[in-house]
Amino acid sequence: MIKSDTIQSRGPSEGTDSIKDQKTVINKGKVYPVCYRCAQVPKNGLYDGFRIRGMFFCSDCQRELYSADQDTPEYREFLVLIQGLLF
């Protein structure tokens, strides 16, 4: 499934513990790509995935695509996403 982000207003100290627990990459003023499918920042930045028409797919989703059987919903989800970018 495609994950979506919800924007929540928090104070500067609120929620920092939960962010650290989720192994999130801290931005520190840099621009990182976000996966078009799972909306996660890849561990190795730009070199941890591929792009199609400017949209980034992380290496984890890339592995899922390569290993998915053609009859599975995951494979069909990838087809819909990629077709949306190409056509």
PDB file of N, CA, C and O in Angstrom:
ATOM      1  N   MET A   1       0.823  -1.181   0.000  1.00  0.00           N
ATOM      2  CA  MET A   1       0.000   0.000   0.000  1.00  0.00           C
ATOM      3  C   MET A   1       0.867   1.244   0.000  1.00  0.00           C
ATOM      4  O   MET A   1       1.984   1.237   0.517  1.00  0.00           O
ATOM      5  N   ILE A   2       0.358   2.282  -0.568  1.00  0.00           N
ATOM      6  CA  ILE A   2       1.063   3.558  -0.570  1.00  0.00           C
ATOM      7  C   ILE A   2       0.847   4.218   0.783  1.00  0.00           C
ATOM      8  O   ILE A   2      -0.284   4.347   1.252  1.00  0.00           O
ATOM      9  N   LYS A   3       1.926   4.627   1.391  1.00  0.00           N
ATOM     10  CA  LYS A   3       1.835   5.292   2.680  1.00  0.00           C
ATOM     11  C   LYS A   3       1.709   6.787   2.459  1.00  0.00           C
ATOM     12  O   LYS A   3       2.360   7.342   1.573  1.00  0.00           O
ATOM     13  N   SER A   4       0.889   7.436   3.246  1.00  0.00           N
ATOM     14  CA  SER A   4       0.745   8.880   3.121  1.00  0.00           C
ATOM     15  C   SER A   4       1.148   9.533   4.431  1.00  0.00           C
ATOM     16  O   SER A   4       0.960   8.974   5.512  1.00  0.00           O
ATOM     17  N   ASP A   5       1.698  10.711   4.312  1.00  0.00           N
ATOM     18  CA  ASP A   5       2.118  11.454   5.489  1.00  0.00           C
ATOM     19  C   ASP A   5       1.017  12.413   5.904  1.00  0.00           C
ATOM     20  O   ASP A   5       0.337  12.999   5.061  1.00  0.00           O
ATOM     21  N   THR A   6       0.848  12.567   7.200  1.00  0.00           N
ATOM     22  CA  THR A   6      -0.072  13.569   7.709  1.00  0.00           C
ATOM     23  C   THR A   6       0.747  14.622   8.419  1.00  0.00           C
ATOM     24  O   THR A   6       1.706  14.308   9.125  1.00  0.00           O
ATOM     25  N   ILE A   7       0.372  15.855   8.235  1.00  0.00           N
ATOM     26  CA  ILE A   7       1.106  16.964   8.831  1.00  0.00           C
ATOM     27  C   ILE A   7       0.489  17.260  10.189  1.00  0.00           C
ATOM     28  O   ILE A   7      -0.718  17.473  10.310  1.00  0.00           O
ATOM     29  N   GLN A   8       1.342  17.268  11.206  1.00  0.00           N
ATOM     30  CA  GLN A   8       0.874  17.570  12.544  1.00  0.00           C
ATOM     31  C   GLN A   8       1.744  18.669  13.116  1.00  0.00           C
ATOM     32  O   GLN A   8       2.958  18.687  12.910  1.00  0.00           O
ATOM     33  N   SER A   9       1.123  19.575  13.828  1.00  0.00           N
ATOM     34  CA  SER A   9       1.853  20.661  14.459  1.00  0.00           C
ATOM     35  C   SER A   9       2.359  20.194  15.813  1.00  0.00           C
ATOM     36  O   SER A   9       1.580  19.745  16.654  1.00  0.00           O
ATOM     37  N   ARG A  10       3.674  20.301  16.021  1.00  0.00           N
ATOM     38  CA  ARG A  10       4.266  19.886  17.289  1.00  0.00           C
ATOM     39  C   ARG A  10       5.243  20.934  17.760  1.00  0.00           C
ATOM     40  O   ARG A  10       5.794  21.699  16.969  1.00  0.00           O
ATOM     41  N   GLY A  11       5.445  20.954  19.051  1.00  0.00           N
ATOM     42  CA  GLY A  11       6.465  21.813  19.623  1.00  0.00           C
ATOM     43  C   GLY A  11       7.843  21.254  19.315  1.00  0.00           C
ATOM     44  O   GLY A  11       7.954  20.111  18.871  1.00  0.00           O
ATOM     45  N   PRO A  12       8.908  22.040  19.543  1.00  0.00           N
ATOM     46  CA  PRO A  12      10.246  21.594  19.184  1.00  0.00           C
ATOM     47  C   PRO A  12      10.714  20.341  19.915  1.00  0.00           C
ATOM     48  O   PRO A  12      11.500  19.572  19.362  1.00  0.00           O
ATOM     49  N   SER A  13      10.258  20.120  21.129  1.00  0.00           N
ATOM     50  CA  SER A  13      10.718  18.942  21.866  1.00  0.00           C
ATOM     51  C   SER A  13       9.732  17.783  21.802  1.00  0.00           C
ATOM     52  O   SER A  13      10.072  16.664  22.188  1.00  0.00           O
ATOM     53  N   GLU A  14       8.516  18.032  21.319  1.00  0.00           N
ATOM     54  CA  GLU A  14       7.505  16.983  21.252  1.00  0.00           C
ATOM     55  C   GLU A  14       7.814  16.012  20.132  1.00  0.00           C
ATOM     56  O   GLU A  14       8.134  16.428  19.018  1.00  0.00           O
ATOM     57  N   GLY A  15       7.724  14.746  20.409  1.00  0.00           N
ATOM     58  CA  GLY A  15       7.834  13.746  19.366  1.00  0.00           C
ATOM     59  C   GLY A  15       9.245  13.387  18.952  1.00  0.00           C
ATOM     60  O   GLY A  15       9.407  12.519  18.094  1.00  0.00           O
ATOM     61  N   THR A  16      10.270  13.998  19.506  1.00  0.00           N
ATOM     62  CA  THR A  16      11.633  13.677  19.078  1.00  0.00           C
ATOM     63  C   THR A  16      12.037  12.281  19.502  1.00  0.00           C
ATOM     64  O   THR A  16      12.816  11.635  18.801  1.00  0.00           O
ATOM     65  N   ASP A  17      11.534  11.790  20.629  1.00  0.00           N
ATOM     66  CA  ASP A  17      11.854  10.432  21.062  1.00  0.00           C
ATOM     67  C   ASP A  17      11.259   9.402  20.114  1.00  0.00           C
ATOM     68  O   ASP A  17      11.913   8.413  19.784  1.00  0.00           O
ATOM     69  N   SER A  18      10.025   9.623  19.676  1.00  0.00           N
ATOM     70  CA  SER A  18       9.407   8.668  18.760  1.00  0.00           C
ATOM     71  C   SER A  18      10.098   8.683  17.405  1.00  0.00           C
ATOM     72  O   SER A  18      10.171   7.648  16.743  1.00  0.00           O
ATOM     73  N   ILE A  19      10.604   9.827  16.982  1.00  0.00           N
ATOM     74  CA  ILE A  19      11.334   9.901  15.716  1.00  0.00           C
ATOM     75  C   ILE A  19      12.625   9.103  15.810  1.00  0.00           C
ATOM     76  O   ILE A  19      12.963   8.366  14.883  1.00  0.00           O
ATOM     77  N   LYS A  20      13.347   9.237  16.907  1.00  0.00           N
ATOM     78  CA  LYS A  20      14.598   8.502  17.080  1.00  0.00           C
ATOM     79  C   LYS A  20      14.348   7.003  17.140  1.00  0.00           C
ATOM     80  O   LYS A  20      15.163   6.223  16.647  1.00  0.00           O
ATOM     81  N   ASP A  21      13.237   6.588  17.733  1.00  0.00           N
ATOM     82  CA  ASP A  21      12.911   5.169  17.831  1.00  0.00           C
ATOM     83  C   ASP A  21      12.597   4.557  16.473  1.00  0.00           C
ATOM     84  O   ASP A  21      12.763   3.350  16.296  1.00  0.00           O
ATOM     85  N   GLN A  22      12.145   5.361  15.503  1.00  0.00           N
ATOM     86  CA  GLN A  22      11.761   4.854  14.197  1.00  0.00           C
ATOM     87  C   GLN A  22      12.924   4.789  13.221  1.00  0.00           C
ATOM     88  O   GLN A  22      12.704   4.471  12.053  1.00  0.00           O
ATOM     89  N   LYS A  23      14.128   5.070  13.635  1.00  0.00           N
ATOM     90  CA  LYS A  23      15.321   5.054  12.793  1.00  0.00           C
ATOM     91  C   LYS A  23      15.161   5.959  11.580  1.00  0.00           C
ATOM     92  O   LYS A  23      15.534   5.583  10.469  1.00  0.00           O
ATOM     93  N   THR A  24      14.612   7.140  11.785  1.00  0.00           N
ATOM     94  CA  THR A  24      14.409   8.116  10.732  1.00  0.00           C
ATOM     95  C   THR A  24      15.710   8.860  10.475  1.00  0.00           C
ATOM     96  O   THR A  24      16.453   9.158  11.409  1.00  0.00           O
ATOM     97  N   VAL A  25      15.987   9.159   9.211  1.00  0.00           N
ATOM     98  CA  VAL A  25      17.165   9.942   8.868  1.00  0.00           C
ATOM     99  C   VAL A  25      16.866  11.396   9.192  1.00  0.00           C
ATOM    100  O   VAL A  25      15.891  11.954   8.688  1.00  0.00           O
ATOM    101  N   ILE A  26      17.685  12.011  10.021  1.00  0.00           N
ATOM    102  CA  ILE A  26      17.504  13.409  10.378  1.00  0.00           C
ATOM    103  C   ILE A  26      18.072  14.266   9.257  1.00  0.00           C
ATOM    104  O   ILE A  26      19.180  14.013   8.783  1.00  0.00           O
ATOM    105  N   ASN A  27      17.333  15.266   8.832  1.00  0.00           N
ATOM    106  CA  ASN A  27      17.672  16.047   7.651  1.00  0.00           C
ATOM    107  C   ASN A  27      18.914  16.904   7.826  1.00  0.00           C
ATOM    108  O   ASN A  27      19.780  16.877   6.951  1.00  0.00           O
ATOM    109  N   LYS A  28      19.045  17.644   8.881  1.00  0.00           N
ATOM    110  CA  LYS A  28      20.175  18.529   9.148  1.00  0.00           C
ATOM    111  C   LYS A  28      20.438  19.509   8.005  1.00  0.00           C
ATOM    112  O   LYS A  28      21.593  19.751   7.655  1.00  0.00           O
ATOM    113  N   GLY A  29      19.382  20.074   7.419  1.00  0.00           N
ATOM    114  CA  GLY A  29      19.527  21.106   6.404  1.00  0.00           C
ATOM    115  C   GLY A  29      19.807  20.596   5.004  1.00  0.00           C
ATOM    116  O   GLY A  29      20.016  21.399   4.094  1.00  0.00           O
ATOM    117  N   LYS A  30      19.817  19.293   4.803  1.00  0.00           N
ATOM    118  CA  LYS A  30      20.087  18.728   3.484  1.00  0.00           C
ATOM    119  C   LYS A  30      18.780  18.288   2.844  1.00  0.00           C
ATOM    120  O   LYS A  30      17.784  18.068   3.534  1.00  0.00           O
ATOM    121  N   VAL A  31      18.787  18.162   1.536  1.00  0.00           N
ATOM    122  CA  VAL A  31      17.605  17.720   0.815  1.00  0.00           C
ATOM    123  C   VAL A  31      17.804  16.256   0.431  1.00  0.00           C
ATOM    124  O   VAL A  31      18.741  15.919  -0.293  1.00  0.00           O
ATOM    125  N   TYR A  32      16.926  15.399   0.914  1.00  0.00           N
ATOM    126  CA  TYR A  32      16.988  13.977   0.610  1.00  0.00           C
ATOM    127  C   TYR A  32      15.793  13.601  -0.258  1.00  0.00           C
ATOM    128  O   TYR A  32      14.733  14.217  -0.146  1.00  0.00           O
ATOM    129  N   PRO A  33      15.948  12.598  -1.122  1.00  0.00           N
ATOM    130  CA  PRO A  33      14.796  12.134  -1.895  1.00  0.00           C
ATOM    131  C   PRO A  33      13.843  11.355  -0.999  1.00  0.00           C
ATOM    132  O   PRO A  33      14.247  10.786   0.016  1.00  0.00           O
ATOM    133  N   VAL A  34      12.593  11.339  -1.383  1.00  0.00           N
ATOM    134  CA  VAL A  34      11.576  10.570  -0.674  1.00  0.00           C
ATOM    135  C   VAL A  34      10.985   9.591  -1.672  1.00  0.00           C
ATOM    136  O   VAL A  34      10.637   9.973  -2.789  1.00  0.00           O
ATOM    137  N   CYS A  35      10.870   8.338  -1.277  1.00  0.00           N
ATOM    138  CA  CYS A  35      10.370   7.301  -2.175  1.00  0.00           C
ATOM    139  C   CYS A  35       8.930   7.600  -2.589  1.00  0.00           C
ATOM    140  O   CYS A  35       8.087   7.938  -1.757  1.00  0.00           O
ATOM    141  N   TYR A  36       8.666   7.468  -3.883  1.00  0.00           N
ATOM    142  CA  TYR A  36       7.342   7.719  -4.448  1.00  0.00           C
ATOM    143  C   TYR A  36       6.332   6.686  -3.950  1.00  0.00           C
ATOM    144  O   TYR A  36       5.143   6.989  -3.848  1.00  0.00           O
ATOM    145  N   ARG A  37       6.784   5.478  -3.640  1.00  0.00           N
ATOM    146  CA  ARG A  37       5.878   4.413  -3.212  1.00  0.00           C
ATOM    147  C   ARG A  37       5.674   4.394  -1.705  1.00  0.00           C
ATOM    148  O   ARG A  37       4.534   4.402  -1.241  1.00  0.00           O
ATOM    149  N   CYS A  38       6.760   4.367  -0.929  1.00  0.00           N
ATOM    150  CA  CYS A  38       6.617   4.183   0.522  1.00  0.00           C
ATOM    151  C   CYS A  38       6.788   5.477   1.318  1.00  0.00           C
ATOM    152  O   CYS A  38       6.594   5.470   2.534  1.00  0.00           O
ATOM    153  N   ALA A  39       7.144   6.581   0.669  1.00  0.00           N
ATOM    154  CA  ALA A  39       7.291   7.901   1.299  1.00  0.00           C
ATOM    155  C   ALA A  39       8.361   7.932   2.390  1.00  0.00           C
ATOM    156  O   ALA A  39       8.267   8.726   3.325  1.00  0.00           O
ATOM    157  N   GLN A  40       9.377   7.071   2.276  1.00  0.00           N
ATOM    158  CA  GLN A  40      10.469   7.046   3.244  1.00  0.00           C
ATOM    159  C   GLN A  40      11.727   7.648   2.631  1.00  0.00           C
ATOM    160  O   GLN A  40      11.917   7.602   1.415  1.00  0.00           O
ATOM    161  N   VAL A  41      12.576   8.209   3.470  1.00  0.00           N
ATOM    162  CA  VAL A  41      13.874   8.724   3.034  1.00  0.00           C
ATOM    163  C   VAL A  41      14.851   7.553   3.047  1.00  0.00           C
ATOM    164  O   VAL A  41      14.999   6.898   4.078  1.00  0.00           O
ATOM    165  N   PRO A  42      15.527   7.270   1.921  1.00  0.00           N
ATOM    166  CA  PRO A  42      16.460   6.144   1.890  1.00  0.00           C
ATOM    167  C   PRO A  42      17.704   6.411   2.721  1.00  0.00           C
ATOM    168  O   PRO A  42      18.112   7.560   2.893  1.00  0.00           O
ATOM    169  N   LYS A  43      18.309   5.339   3.239  1.00  0.00           N
ATOM    170  CA  LYS A  43      19.479   5.454   4.109  1.00  0.00           C
ATOM    171  C   LYS A  43      20.665   6.103   3.411  1.00  0.00           C
ATOM    172  O   LYS A  43      21.386   6.885   4.030  1.00  0.00           O
ATOM    173  N   ASN A  44      20.883   5.798   2.136  1.00  0.00           N
ATOM    174  CA  ASN A  44      22.055   6.294   1.411  1.00  0.00           C
ATOM    175  C   ASN A  44      21.736   7.426   0.444  1.00  0.00           C
ATOM    176  O   ASN A  44      22.491   7.658  -0.501  1.00  0.00           O
ATOM    177  N   GLY A  45      20.646   8.127   0.660  1.00  0.00           N
ATOM    178  CA  GLY A  45      20.311   9.293  -0.150  1.00  0.00           C
ATOM    179  C   GLY A  45      20.035   8.964  -1.606  1.00  0.00           C
ATOM    180  O   GLY A  45      19.363   7.978  -1.910  1.00  0.00           O
ATOM    181  N   LEU A  46      20.551   9.786  -2.502  1.00  0.00           N
ATOM    182  CA  LEU A  46      20.296   9.649  -3.939  1.00  0.00           C
ATOM    183  C   LEU A  46      20.788   8.339  -4.527  1.00  0.00           C
ATOM    184  O   LEU A  46      20.294   7.897  -5.564  1.00  0.00           O
ATOM    185  N   TYR A  47      21.758   7.714  -3.873  1.00  0.00           N
ATOM    186  CA  TYR A  47      22.366   6.506  -4.427  1.00  0.00           C
ATOM    187  C   TYR A  47      21.695   5.238  -3.924  1.00  0.00           C
ATOM    188  O   TYR A  47      22.228   4.143  -4.110  1.00  0.00           O
ATOM    189  N   ASP A  48      20.558   5.365  -3.303  1.00  0.00           N
ATOM    190  CA  ASP A  48      19.873   4.219  -2.715  1.00  0.00           C
ATOM    191  C   ASP A  48      18.530   3.981  -3.403  1.00  0.00           C
ATOM    192  O   ASP A  48      17.505   3.834  -2.737  1.00  0.00           O
ATOM    193  N   GLY A  49      18.536   3.944  -4.738  1.00  0.00           N
ATOM    194  CA  GLY A  49      17.313   3.718  -5.484  1.00  0.00           C
ATOM    195  C   GLY A  49      17.445   4.163  -6.924  1.00  0.00           C
ATOM    196  O   GLY A  49      18.555   4.282  -7.442  1.00  0.00           O
ATOM    197  N   PHE A  50      16.313   4.411  -7.578  1.00  0.00           N
ATOM    198  CA  PHE A  50      16.318   4.845  -8.976  1.00  0.00           C
ATOM    199  C   PHE A  50      15.208   5.866  -9.207  1.00  0.00           C
ATOM    200  O   PHE A  50      14.296   6.010  -8.394  1.00  0.00           O
ATOM    201  N   ARG A  51      15.305   6.567 -10.327  1.00  0.00           N
ATOM    202  CA  ARG A  51      14.317   7.592 -10.685  1.00  0.00           C
ATOM    203  C   ARG A  51      13.641   7.236 -12.001  1.00  0.00           C
ATOM    204  O   ARG A  51      14.260   6.695 -12.917  1.00  0.00           O
ATOM    205  N   ILE A  52      12.361   7.554 -12.065  1.00  0.00           N
ATOM    206  CA  ILE A  52      11.598   7.484 -13.312  1.00  0.00           C
ATOM    207  C   ILE A  52      10.889   8.817 -13.443  1.00  0.00           C
ATOM    208  O   ILE A  52      10.063   9.177 -12.604  1.00  0.00           O
ATOM    209  N   ARG A  53      11.216   9.547 -14.499  1.00  0.00           N
ATOM    210  CA  ARG A  53      10.605  10.859 -14.753  1.00  0.00           C
ATOM    211  C   ARG A  53      10.604  11.756 -13.520  1.00  0.00           C
ATOM    212  O   ARG A  53       9.605  12.408 -13.218  1.00  0.00           O
ATOM    213  N   GLY A  54      11.717  11.783 -12.820  1.00  0.00           N
ATOM    214  CA  GLY A  54      11.866  12.652 -11.669  1.00  0.00           C
ATOM    215  C   GLY A  54      11.314  12.109 -10.363  1.00  0.00           C
ATOM    216  O   GLY A  54      11.503  12.729  -9.316  1.00  0.00           O
ATOM    217  N   MET A  55      10.641  10.976 -10.394  1.00  0.00           N
ATOM    218  CA  MET A  55      10.117  10.373  -9.167  1.00  0.00           C
ATOM    219  C   MET A  55      11.071   9.289  -8.696  1.00  0.00           C
ATOM    220  O   MET A  55      11.527   8.463  -9.487  1.00  0.00           O
ATOM    221  N   PHE A  56      11.369   9.299  -7.407  1.00  0.00           N
ATOM    222  CA  PHE A  56      12.368   8.414  -6.817  1.00  0.00           C
ATOM    223  C   PHE A  56      11.722   7.174  -6.216  1.00  0.00           C
ATOM    224  O   PHE A  56      10.689   7.266  -5.554  1.00  0.00           O
ATOM    225  N   PHE A  57      12.332   6.012  -6.446  1.00  0.00           N
ATOM    226  CA  PHE A  57      11.940   4.756  -5.820  1.00  0.00           C
ATOM    227  C   PHE A  57      13.140   4.248  -5.028  1.00  0.00           C
ATOM    228  O   PHE A  57      14.231   4.130  -5.585  1.00  0.00           O
ATOM    229  N   CYS A  58      12.964   3.946  -3.742  1.00  0.00           N
ATOM    230  CA  CYS A  58      14.081   3.505  -2.894  1.00  0.00           C
ATOM    231  C   CYS A  58      14.480   2.067  -3.229  1.00  0.00           C
ATOM    232  O   CYS A  58      13.742   1.344  -3.900  1.00  0.00           O
ATOM    233  N   SER A  59      15.651   1.669  -2.754  1.00  0.00           N
ATOM    234  CA  SER A  59      16.164   0.332  -3.052  1.00  0.00           C
ATOM    235  C   SER A  59      15.313  -0.764  -2.400  1.00  0.00           C
ATOM    236  O   SER A  59      15.239  -1.873  -2.929  1.00  0.00           O
ATOM    237  N   ASP A  60      14.671  -0.474  -1.261  1.00  0.00           N
ATOM    238  CA  ASP A  60      13.790  -1.473  -0.643  1.00  0.00           C
ATOM    239  C   ASP A  60      12.592  -1.763  -1.545  1.00  0.00           C
ATOM    240  O   ASP A  60      12.236  -2.923  -1.751  1.00  0.00           O
ATOM    241  N   CYS A  61      11.976  -0.721  -2.078  1.00  0.00           N
ATOM    242  CA  CYS A  61      10.849  -0.909  -3.000  1.00  0.00           C
ATOM    243  C   CYS A  61      11.324  -1.534  -4.309  1.00  0.00           C
ATOM    244  O   CYS A  61      10.603  -2.320  -4.923  1.00  0.00           O
ATOM    245  N   GLN A  62      12.532  -1.188  -4.732  1.00  0.00           N
ATOM    246  CA  GLN A  62      13.108  -1.780  -5.938  1.00  0.00           C
ATOM    247  C   GLN A  62      13.256  -3.292  -5.753  1.00  0.00           C
ATOM    248  O   GLN A  62      12.918  -4.055  -6.658  1.00  0.00           O
ATOM    249  N   ARG A  63      13.754  -3.735  -4.602  1.00  0.00           N
ATOM    250  CA  ARG A  63      13.886  -5.174  -4.323  1.00  0.00           C
ATOM    251  C   ARG A  63      12.515  -5.845  -4.303  1.00  0.00           C
ATOM    252  O   ARG A  63      12.356  -6.956  -4.810  1.00  0.00           O
ATOM    253  N   GLU A  64      11.529  -5.173  -3.719  1.00  0.00           N
ATOM    254  CA  GLU A  64      10.172  -5.730  -3.704  1.00  0.00           C
ATOM    255  C   GLU A  64       9.632  -5.882  -5.118  1.00  0.00           C
ATOM    256  O   GLU A  64       8.979  -6.879  -5.426  1.00  0.00           O
ATOM    257  N   LEU A  65       9.895  -4.913  -5.973  1.00  0.00           N
ATOM    258  CA  LEU A  65       9.443  -4.981  -7.361  1.00  0.00           C
ATOM    259  C   LEU A  65      10.094  -6.150  -8.081  1.00  0.00           C
ATOM    260  O   LEU A  65       9.417  -6.903  -8.782  1.00  0.00           O
ATOM    261  N   TYR A  66      11.403  -6.309  -7.913  1.00  0.00           N
ATOM    262  CA  TYR A  66      12.125  -7.385  -8.593  1.00  0.00           C
ATOM    263  C   TYR A  66      11.699  -8.767  -8.106  1.00  0.00           C
ATOM    264  O   TYR A  66      11.700  -9.721  -8.884  1.00  0.00           O
ATOM    265  N   SER A  67      11.338  -8.885  -6.840  1.00  0.00           N
ATOM    266  CA  SER A  67      10.995 -10.195  -6.291  1.00  0.00           C
ATOM    267  C   SER A  67       9.494 -10.495  -6.325  1.00  0.00           C
ATOM    268  O   SER A  67       9.089 -11.618  -6.024  1.00  0.00           O
ATOM    269  N   ALA A  68       8.672  -9.522  -6.681  1.00  0.00           N
ATOM    270  CA  ALA A  68       7.212  -9.716  -6.678  1.00  0.00           C
ATOM    271  C   ALA A  68       6.778 -10.592  -7.849  1.00  0.00           C
ATOM    272  O   ALA A  68       7.260 -10.439  -8.971  1.00  0.00           O
ATOM    273  N   ASP A  69       5.868 -11.503  -7.569  1.00  0.00           N
ATOM    274  CA  ASP A  69       5.264 -12.307  -8.626  1.00  0.00           C
ATOM    275  C   ASP A  69       4.248 -11.455  -9.368  1.00  0.00           C
ATOM    276  O   ASP A  69       3.663 -10.534  -8.800  1.00  0.00           O
ATOM    277  N   GLN A  70       4.044 -11.768 -10.637  1.00  0.00           N
ATOM    278  CA  GLN A  70       3.163 -10.949 -11.468  1.00  0.00           C
ATOM    279  C   GLN A  70       1.704 -11.014 -11.035  1.00  0.00           C
ATOM    280  O   GLN A  70       0.916 -10.141 -11.399  1.00  0.00           O
ATOM    281  N   ASP A  71       1.340 -12.013 -10.280  1.00  0.00           N
ATOM    282  CA  ASP A  71      -0.055 -12.172  -9.860  1.00  0.00           C
ATOM    283  C   ASP A  71      -0.369 -11.490  -8.530  1.00  0.00           C
ATOM    284  O   ASP A  71      -1.512 -11.532  -8.077  1.00  0.00           O
ATOM    285  N   THR A  72       0.613 -10.869  -7.903  1.00  0.00           N
ATOM    286  CA  THR A  72       0.410 -10.289  -6.574  1.00  0.00           C
ATOM    287  C   THR A  72      -0.088  -8.846  -6.653  1.00  0.00           C
ATOM    288  O   THR A  72       0.157  -8.159  -7.645  1.00  0.00           O
ATOM    289  N   PRO A  73      -0.781  -8.387  -5.618  1.00  0.00           N
ATOM    290  CA  PRO A  73      -1.240  -6.988  -5.579  1.00  0.00           C
ATOM    291  C   PRO A  73      -0.078  -5.990  -5.557  1.00  0.00           C
ATOM    292  O   PRO A  73      -0.201  -4.888  -6.092  1.00  0.00           O
ATOM    293  N   GLU A  74       1.058  -6.372  -4.938  1.00  0.00           N
ATOM    294  CA  GLU A  74       2.218  -5.475  -4.895  1.00  0.00           C
ATOM    295  C   GLU A  74       2.727  -5.177  -6.302  1.00  0.00           C
ATOM    296  O   GLU A  74       3.060  -4.037  -6.625  1.00  0.00           O
ATOM    297  N   TYR A  75       2.783  -6.214  -7.132  1.00  0.00           N
ATOM    298  CA  TYR A  75       3.256  -6.036  -8.505  1.00  0.00           C
ATOM    299  C   TYR A  75       2.299  -5.129  -9.281  1.00  0.00           C
ATOM    300  O   TYR A  75       2.734  -4.252 -10.029  1.00  0.00           O
ATOM    301  N   ARG A  76       1.002  -5.343  -9.100  1.00  0.00           N
ATOM    302  CA  ARG A  76       0.008  -4.500  -9.780  1.00  0.00           C
ATOM    303  C   ARG A  76       0.090  -3.053  -9.300  1.00  0.00           C
ATOM    304  O   ARG A  76      -0.109  -2.120 -10.079  1.00  0.00           O
ATOM    305  N   GLU A  77       0.384  -2.874  -8.016  1.00  0.00           N
ATOM    306  CA  GLU A  77       0.548  -1.523  -7.472  1.00  0.00           C
ATOM    307  C   GLU A  77       1.718  -0.814  -8.154  1.00  0.00           C
ATOM    308  O   GLU A  77       1.613   0.354  -8.527  1.00  0.00           O
ATOM    309  N   PHE A  78       2.834  -1.531  -8.313  1.00  0.00           N
ATOM    310  CA  PHE A  78       3.983  -0.957  -9.014  1.00  0.00           C
ATOM    311  C   PHE A  78       3.617  -0.590 -10.447  1.00  0.00           C
ATOM    312  O   PHE A  78       3.988   0.481 -10.929  1.00  0.00           O
ATOM    313  N   LEU A  79       2.897  -1.465 -11.124  1.00  0.00           N
ATOM    314  CA  LEU A  79       2.502  -1.175 -12.505  1.00  0.00           C
ATOM    315  C   LEU A  79       1.662   0.092 -12.591  1.00  0.00           C
ATOM    316  O   LEU A  79       1.875   0.920 -13.476  1.00  0.00           O
ATOM    317  N   VAL A  80       0.718   0.245 -11.685  1.00  0.00           N
ATOM    318  CA  VAL A  80      -0.139   1.431 -11.683  1.00  0.00           C
ATOM    319  C   VAL A  80       0.694   2.686 -11.438  1.00  0.00           C
ATOM    320  O   VAL A  80       0.504   3.697 -12.114  1.00  0.00           O
ATOM    321  N   LEU A  81       1.616   2.628 -10.474  1.00  0.00           N
ATOM    322  CA  LEU A  81       2.465   3.788 -10.180  1.00  0.00           C
ATOM    323  C   LEU A  81       3.335   4.160 -11.375  1.00  0.00           C
ATOM    324  O   LEU A  81       3.425   5.332 -11.742  1.00  0.00           O
ATOM    325  N   ILE A  82       3.969   3.170 -11.976  1.00  0.00           N
ATOM    326  CA  ILE A  82       4.879   3.438 -13.094  1.00  0.00           C
ATOM    327  C   ILE A  82       4.102   3.874 -14.329  1.00  0.00           C
ATOM    328  O   ILE A  82       4.549   4.766 -15.051  1.00  0.00           O
ATOM    329  N   GLN A  83       2.948   3.266 -14.588  1.00  0.00           N
ATOM    330  CA  GLN A  83       2.122   3.698 -15.718  1.00  0.00           C
ATOM    331  C   GLN A  83       1.665   5.137 -15.539  1.00  0.00           C
ATOM    332  O   GLN A  83       1.601   5.894 -16.508  1.00  0.00           O
ATOM    333  N   GLY A  84       1.350   5.519 -14.314  1.00  0.00           N
ATOM    334  CA  GLY A  84       0.952   6.898 -14.037  1.00  0.00           C
ATOM    335  C   GLY A  84       2.064   7.889 -14.332  1.00  0.00           C
ATOM    336  O   GLY A  84       1.798   9.026 -14.721  1.00  0.00           O
ATOM    337  N   LEU A  85       3.303   7.465 -14.151  1.00  0.00           N
ATOM    338  CA  LEU A  85       4.437   8.344 -14.444  1.00  0.00           C
ATOM    339  C   LEU A  85       4.738   8.415 -15.932  1.00  0.00           C
ATOM    340  O   LEU A  85       5.146   9.462 -16.436  1.00  0.00           O
ATOM    341  N   LEU A  86       4.541   7.313 -16.635  1.00  0.00           N
ATOM    342  CA  LEU A  86       4.930   7.255 -18.044  1.00  0.00           C
ATOM    343  C   LEU A  86       3.842   7.728 -18.997  1.00  0.00           C
ATOM    344  O   LEU A  86       4.147   8.250 -20.070  1.00  0.00           O
ATOM    345  N   PHE A  87       2.570   7.553 -18.621  1.00  0.00           N
ATOM    346  CA  PHE A  87       1.494   7.880 -19.571  1.00  0.00           C
ATOM    347  C   PHE A  87       0.597   8.970 -19.055  1.00  0.00           C
ATOM    348  O   PHE A  87      -0.354   9.360 -19.732  1.00  0.00           O
TER     349      PHE A  87
END
